[in-house]
């Protein structure tokens, strides 16, 4: 079996059934929603009635259910121990810069470049870039052999920062930078509306996820929780997401068909974002964290002679078995974790906030649904690329059979 075939088989087998079905299920949900919207117009009013934070109660329940399972997977109980490890401090700094400065501005620029004449769809795409991943990155990191402890730290950090930063970021990127906040003050979404939406649709699932995990750990232990409880909880994220997408396209499907070309244009900034962010982060951090020349540290032996202390790749350079490889001292597992954390997004949150602020039938909410539709297959393909890069380049923590 070739390396590419073995990498594909390993990556595919690491996915759960729901993860494998997600892109197809999303497509079918969109088709079903559109068909109901066009051929059963009365279905568009099926979710009218009592509301919470601007969202009908049945839909709000679906949004909350969608977000609870990923938050149950976050290892909140070890955060205090992991955050104290000094070796991760530089990675925390890199992650904050990439996730909360570089990536939001990159998505903002790509959205404006490709959807300059469609402000509603553009805002939906921008909101995807503002929601940093706290769920699927755990899957991608596992498939690509990333650093599990570092991934846990970054997921926990992004969870906390999202509570604080998502509301001001949404106002900043969707209105303030463009000047729309002052031009259309009477029609512009206020900060308080965004803050309430974030507090409800992130705070409530976060509370439930934390309580469920802690009670389950106390009652069953971590091993039984991961093997017996999580498999029961996890599919509800899939169910909640599909239910939400169907509702969105029931309310907006008829108009989506009329403007389908614009909807498909939303694919362009998302595809560019995932690929640019992934490859850019990978090669940037490999260059920053990998030496370009051997570091031959000299020390004295017991008899007074001097010898060079070499790492594995430097020893090969010294004995002539290979040439210096740029970045050979970079750590694969840490860099790949940073790469997938930067390239992934919390599409559940972006969908929930778009619906809460603009309505389930809005162009913004439709644009937000394209996040998971494209993210899952693209990042799965990039998991294969990561495994190939693992054997293509030299790393300080990867030892091939030849070594």
C-alpha positions as CSV (number, residue, x, y, z in Angstrom):
1,X,0.0,0.0,0.0
2,X,1.4,3.4,-1.0
3,X,1.9,6.2,1.6
4,X,-1.0,8.3,0.1
5,X,-3.3,5.3,0.3
6,X,-2.4,4.6,3.9
7,X,-2.8,8.3,4.9
8,X,-6.2,8.4,3.3
9,X,-7.4,5.2,5.0
10,X,-6.1,6.3,8.4
11,X,-7.7,9.8,8.1
12,X,-11.0,8.4,6.8
13,X,-11.2,5.8,9.6
14,X,-10.6,8.5,12.2
15,X,-13.8,10.3,11.3
16,X,-17.1,9.4,13.0
17,X,-20.1,8.4,10.9
18,X,-21.7,11.8,11.3
19,X,-18.5,13.6,10.3
20,X,-18.3,11.5,7.1
21,X,-21.9,12.3,6.3
22,X,-21.9,16.0,7.2
23,X,-21.2,17.6,3.7
24,X,-23.7,15.3,2.0
25,X,-26.3,15.8,4.7
26,X,-25.9,19.6,4.5
27,X,-26.5,19.5,0.7
28,X,-29.6,17.4,1.2
29,X,-30.9,19.7,4.0
30,X,-30.5,22.7,1.7
31,X,-32.3,20.9,-1.2
32,X,-35.1,19.8,1.2
33,X,-35.5,23.3,2.6
34,X,-35.6,24.9,-0.8
35,X,-38.2,22.4,-2.1
36,X,-40.5,23.1,0.9
37,X,-40.0,26.8,0.5
38,X,-40.9,26.8,-3.2
39,X,-43.7,24.1,-3.3
40,X,-45.2,24.5,0.2
41,X,-45.2,28.3,0.8
42,X,-47.2,27.8,4.0
43,X,-44.1,26.1,5.6
44,X,-42.4,29.5,5.7
45,X,-44.6,30.5,8.6
46,X,-44.3,27.3,10.5
47,X,-41.8,28.7,13.0
48,X,-43.5,32.0,13.7
49,X,-44.5,32.6,17.4
50,X,-42.7,33.0,20.7
51,X,-39.2,34.3,20.4
52,X,-36.0,34.5,22.5
53,X,-33.2,36.9,21.5
54,X,-35.0,37.5,18.2
55,X,-35.2,33.8,17.3
56,X,-38.3,31.6,17.4
57,X,-38.2,29.2,20.4
58,X,-38.2,26.0,18.3
59,X,-35.2,27.3,16.2
60,X,-33.4,28.6,19.3
61,X,-33.7,25.1,20.9
62,X,-32.1,23.6,17.8
63,X,-29.3,26.1,17.8
64,X,-28.5,25.4,21.5
65,X,-28.6,21.6,21.0
66,X,-26.3,22.0,18.0
67,X,-23.6,23.7,20.1
68,X,-23.7,21.6,23.3
69,X,-21.9,18.4,22.1
70,X,-18.7,20.2,20.9
71,X,-18.5,22.0,24.2
72,X,-18.8,18.7,26.1
73,X,-15.7,17.6,24.4
74,X,-13.5,20.5,25.7
75,X,-11.3,19.4,28.5
76,X,-12.1,22.2,30.9
77,X,-10.8,20.3,33.9
78,X,-7.1,20.4,32.8
79,X,-6.9,24.0,31.6
80,X,-5.3,25.2,34.9
81,X,-2.6,22.6,34.6
82,X,-1.8,23.1,30.9
83,X,-1.7,26.9,31.0
84,X,1.2,26.7,33.5
85,X,3.5,24.9,31.1
86,X,6.0,27.5,29.9
87,X,6.8,25.6,26.6
88,X,3.3,26.6,25.4
89,X,3.6,30.3,26.1
90,X,5.0,31.3,22.7
91,X,2.4,29.1,21.0
92,X,-0.4,30.9,22.9
93,X,1.0,34.3,21.7
94,X,1.2,33.0,18.1
95,X,-2.3,31.7,18.3
96,X,-3.8,34.9,19.6
97,X,-2.1,36.9,16.8
98,X,-3.2,34.4,14.1
99,X,-6.8,33.8,15.3
100,X,-7.8,37.2,16.6
101,X,-5.9,39.6,14.3
102,X,-4.6,37.9,11.1
103,X,-7.5,35.6,10.3
104,X,-10.4,38.0,10.9
105,X,-8.8,40.6,8.7
106,X,-8.0,38.0,6.0
107,X,-11.7,36.9,5.8
108,X,-12.8,40.5,5.9
109,X,-10.5,41.3,2.9
110,X,-11.5,38.2,0.9
111,X,-15.2,38.9,1.6
112,X,-14.9,42.4,0.3
113,X,-12.8,41.4,-2.7
114,X,-15.4,38.8,-3.9
115,X,-18.7,40.2,-2.5
116,X,-18.2,43.9,-2.8
117,X,-21.7,44.5,-4.2
118,X,-23.6,42.1,-1.8
119,X,-23.3,43.5,1.7
120,X,-25.7,41.0,3.3
121,X,-23.9,37.9,2.0
122,X,-20.6,39.6,2.7
123,X,-21.5,40.2,6.4
124,X,-22.4,36.5,6.8
125,X,-19.0,35.4,5.4
126,X,-17.2,37.9,7.6
127,X,-19.0,36.5,10.7
128,X,-17.6,33.0,9.9
129,X,-14.1,34.4,10.0
130,X,-14.8,36.0,13.4
131,X,-15.9,32.7,15.0
132,X,-12.7,30.8,16.0
133,X,-13.0,27.0,16.1
134,X,-13.6,25.1,19.3
135,X,-15.0,21.8,18.0
136,X,-14.0,20.4,14.7
137,X,-10.4,21.4,15.3
138,X,-10.2,18.6,17.8
139,X,-11.1,16.1,15.0
140,X,-8.7,17.6,12.5
141,X,-5.9,17.7,15.1
142,X,-6.4,14.0,16.0
143,X,-6.3,12.9,12.4
144,X,-3.2,14.9,11.6
145,X,-1.3,13.8,14.7
146,X,-1.2,17.2,16.3
147,X,-0.3,18.0,19.9
148,X,-3.4,17.1,22.0
149,X,-2.4,19.2,25.0
150,X,-1.6,22.3,22.9
151,X,-4.9,21.8,21.0
152,X,-6.8,21.7,24.3
153,X,-5.1,25.0,25.5
154,X,-6.0,26.8,22.2
155,X,-9.6,25.5,22.2
156,X,-10.1,26.6,25.8
157,X,-8.5,30.0,25.1
158,X,-10.6,30.6,22.0
159,X,-13.7,29.6,23.9
160,X,-13.0,32.3,26.5
161,X,-12.0,35.0,24.0
162,X,-15.1,34.4,21.9
163,X,-17.3,35.3,24.8
164,X,-15.4,38.6,25.2
165,X,-14.5,39.5,21.7
166,X,-17.2,38.2,19.3
167,X,-19.7,41.0,19.9
168,X,-17.3,44.0,19.5
169,X,-15.6,42.3,16.6
170,X,-18.9,41.8,14.8
171,X,-19.7,45.5,15.1
172,X,-16.1,46.5,14.2
173,X,-15.8,44.4,11.1
174,X,-19.3,44.5,9.7
175,X,-20.0,48.2,10.4
176,X,-17.3,50.4,12.0
177,X,-14.5,49.7,9.5
178,X,-16.7,50.3,6.5
179,X,-18.4,53.4,8.0
180,X,-21.9,51.8,7.8
181,X,-22.4,52.2,11.5
182,X,-22.6,56.0,11.2
183,X,-24.2,56.2,7.7
184,X,-27.2,54.0,8.6
185,X,-27.4,54.4,12.4
186,X,-31.1,53.9,12.4
187,X,-30.9,50.5,10.6
188,X,-27.6,49.3,12.0
189,X,-27.5,46.4,14.5
190,X,-26.5,47.8,18.0
191,X,-23.7,46.4,20.1
192,X,-26.2,45.4,22.8
193,X,-28.1,43.2,20.4
194,X,-25.0,41.4,19.3
195,X,-23.7,41.0,22.9
196,X,-27.1,39.5,24.0
197,X,-27.0,37.1,21.1
198,X,-23.5,36.0,21.9
199,X,-24.2,35.7,25.6
200,X,-27.3,33.5,25.0
201,X,-26.1,31.3,22.1
202,X,-22.6,30.8,23.4
203,X,-23.2,31.2,27.1
204,X,-26.2,28.8,27.5
205,X,-24.6,25.9,25.5
206,X,-21.3,26.6,27.3
207,X,-23.0,26.3,30.7
208,X,-24.8,23.1,29.7
209,X,-21.7,21.6,28.1
210,X,-19.6,22.4,31.2
211,X,-22.2,21.0,33.6
212,X,-22.8,17.8,31.6
213,X,-19.1,17.1,31.3
214,X,-18.3,17.7,35.0
215,X,-21.2,15.7,36.3
216,X,-20.5,12.9,33.9
217,X,-16.8,12.8,34.9
218,X,-17.7,12.7,38.5
219,X,-20.3,9.9,38.0
220,X,-18.6,7.7,35.4
221,X,-14.9,8.8,35.1
222,X,-13.1,10.2,32.1
223,X,-12.6,6.8,30.3
224,X,-16.3,5.8,30.5
225,X,-17.4,9.3,29.7
226,X,-15.4,9.3,26.4
227,X,-16.3,5.8,25.4
228,X,-20.0,5.6,26.5
229,X,-21.4,9.0,27.1
230,X,-19.9,11.1,24.3
231,X,-21.0,8.7,21.5
232,X,-24.6,9.3,22.7
233,X,-24.2,13.1,23.0
234,X,-22.1,13.8,19.8
235,X,-24.8,13.0,17.1
236,X,-27.1,15.7,18.5
237,X,-24.7,18.4,17.1
238,X,-25.3,16.9,13.7
239,X,-29.1,16.7,14.2
240,X,-29.3,20.3,15.5
241,X,-27.2,21.6,12.6
242,X,-29.2,19.8,9.9
243,X,-32.5,20.9,11.5
244,X,-31.2,24.5,11.6
245,X,-30.2,24.5,7.9
246,X,-33.6,23.1,6.8
247,X,-35.4,25.9,8.7
248,X,-33.1,28.6,7.2
249,X,-33.8,27.4,3.6
250,X,-37.5,26.9,4.2
251,X,-37.8,30.6,5.1
252,X,-35.5,31.8,2.4
253,X,-35.2,29.1,-0.2
254,X,-37.6,30.7,-2.7
255,X,-35.5,33.9,-2.9
256,X,-32.2,32.0,-2.8
257,X,-33.1,30.2,-6.0
258,X,-33.8,33.6,-7.6
259,X,-30.3,34.8,-6.6
260,X,-28.4,31.5,-6.6
261,X,-25.4,32.9,-8.4
262,X,-24.6,35.2,-5.5
263,X,-25.0,32.3,-3.1
264,X,-22.4,30.3,-5.1
265,X,-20.1,33.4,-5.1
266,X,-19.8,32.9,-1.3
267,X,-17.8,29.7,-2.0
268,X,-14.9,31.8,-3.4
269,X,-13.8,33.7,-0.3
270,X,-14.3,30.6,1.9
271,X,-12.2,28.3,-0.3
272,X,-9.5,31.0,-0.5
273,X,-9.6,31.5,3.2
274,X,-9.2,27.9,4.2
275,X,-6.3,27.3,1.7
276,X,-4.4,30.5,2.3
277,X,-4.7,30.3,6.1
278,X,-3.7,26.6,6.3
279,X,-0.7,26.8,4.0
280,X,0.3,30.3,5.2
281,X,0.3,29.3,8.8
282,X,2.1,26.0,8.2
283,X,5.1,27.4,6.2
284,X,5.3,30.6,8.3
285,X,5.6,28.8,11.6
286,X,7.9,26.2,10.1
287,X,10.2,29.0,9.0
288,X,9.9,30.9,12.3
289,X,10.4,27.9,14.6
290,X,12.9,25.9,12.5
291,X,16.6,26.6,12.4
292,X,18.3,27.2,9.0
293,X,21.7,26.0,10.0
294,X,22.9,23.3,12.4
295,X,23.3,24.3,16.0
296,X,26.5,22.5,17.1
297,X,26.8,23.0,20.8
298,X,30.3,22.2,22.1
299,X,30.9,20.7,25.6
300,X,33.9,19.2,27.5
301,X,34.1,15.5,28.2
302,X,35.5,14.1,31.4
303,X,39.1,13.8,30.0
304,X,39.2,17.4,28.9
305,X,38.3,16.8,25.2
306,X,35.7,18.8,23.4
307,X,32.8,17.3,21.5
308,X,29.7,18.6,19.7
309,X,26.3,17.9,21.1
310,X,24.1,17.2,18.1
311,X,20.4,16.6,17.6
312,X,19.4,13.8,15.2
313,X,19.2,15.9,12.0
314,X,22.4,17.8,12.9
315,X,24.3,14.6,13.4
316,X,23.3,13.5,9.9
317,X,24.5,16.8,8.5
318,X,27.8,16.4,10.4
319,X,28.5,12.9,9.1
320,X,27.5,13.9,5.6
321,X,24.5,11.6,5.3
322,X,22.3,14.5,4.2
323,X,22.4,18.3,3.6
324,X,21.0,20.9,5.9
325,X,17.2,21.1,5.6
326,X,15.6,24.4,6.4
327,X,13.2,24.1,9.4
328,X,14.5,20.7,10.5
329,X,14.2,21.6,14.2
330,X,10.5,22.6,13.9
331,X,8.1,20.5,15.9
332,X,5.5,18.9,13.6
333,X,2.8,18.2,16.2
334,X,2.8,21.8,17.5
335,X,2.9,23.5,14.1
336,X,0.1,21.3,12.7
337,X,-2.1,22.1,15.7
338,X,-1.6,25.8,15.2
339,X,-2.3,25.4,11.4
340,X,-5.7,23.7,11.9
341,X,-6.7,26.0,14.7
342,X,-6.1,29.0,12.5
343,X,-7.8,27.5,9.4
344,X,-10.9,26.2,11.3
345,X,-14.0,28.2,12.3
346,X,-16.8,27.8,14.8
347,X,-19.6,27.6,12.1
348,X,-22.2,26.7,14.8
349,X,-21.7,30.1,16.5
350,X,-21.6,32.1,13.3
351,X,-24.9,30.5,12.2
352,X,-26.6,31.0,15.6
353,X,-25.6,34.7,15.8
354,X,-26.5,35.5,12.2
355,X,-30.0,34.0,12.8
356,X,-30.4,35.9,16.1
357,X,-29.3,39.2,14.7
358,X,-30.7,39.2,11.1
359,X,-33.3,36.5,11.1
360,X,-33.4,32.9,9.9
361,X,-34.5,34.0,6.4
362,X,-31.7,36.5,6.0
363,X,-29.0,36.4,3.4
364,X,-26.5,36.6,6.2
365,X,-27.7,33.3,7.7
366,X,-27.7,31.6,4.3
367,X,-24.1,32.7,3.8
368,X,-23.2,31.4,7.3
369,X,-24.5,27.9,6.4
370,X,-21.8,27.6,3.6
371,X,-19.1,27.5,6.3
372,X,-19.6,23.9,7.4
373,X,-20.6,22.8,3.8
374,X,-17.1,23.8,2.6
375,X,-15.0,23.5,5.8
376,X,-15.5,19.8,6.4
377,X,-14.4,18.4,3.0
378,X,-11.6,21.0,2.5
379,X,-10.0,20.5,6.0
380,X,-10.4,16.7,5.7
381,X,-8.4,16.9,2.4
382,X,-5.8,19.1,4.2
383,X,-5.5,16.4,6.9
384,X,-4.1,14.2,4.1
385,X,-1.7,17.0,3.0
386,X,-0.5,17.3,6.7
387,X,0.3,13.6,6.8
388,X,2.2,13.8,3.6
389,X,4.1,16.9,4.8
390,X,4.9,14.9,8.0
391,X,7.0,12.5,5.9
392,X,8.1,15.0,3.2
393,X,10.0,17.4,5.6
394,X,12.4,16.9,8.5
395,X,11.0,17.5,12.0
396,X,12.5,17.4,15.4
397,X,9.7,15.1,16.8
398,X,9.3,12.8,13.8
399,X,11.6,9.9,13.2
400,X,11.2,7.8,10.1
401,X,12.3,4.2,9.7
402,X,15.3,5.4,7.8
403,X,16.5,7.3,10.8
